[in-house]
Amino acid sequence: MADKEGKEVKVNLSFTSGNLFLYGAIVDAVSGLLWAILAAAGSSEGAYRASGFFQGFFFTVLGALVLYGLSLIVQRKQ
């Protein structure tokens, strides 16, 4: 077998705190919607399914808006 030499790659990433809050809001929205859908799909009764969905959706919107607001505040301060 032939030996393969590995290449060394350096990656420099830099994020501002505003960008991190913005990306956090996007991740929060996606994961919260997934939580809401799975909570609704995992229960057996109709009202319980709806309450699980709206609970997940509420925390999705709340968390995403808070993180997005923080990103706007940080970007204005810079």
TABEL-V277812 format. One line per field, one symbol per residue. psi: psi as a letter, one per 20 degrees, with the letter a starting at -180 (. if undefined). Layout:
BEGIN
psi: ???
END
This chain:
BEGIN
psi: qppppqqppppoppqrhghhhghhhghggghhhgggghhhhirhqghhgghgghghhghgggghhghgghhgghhhh.
END
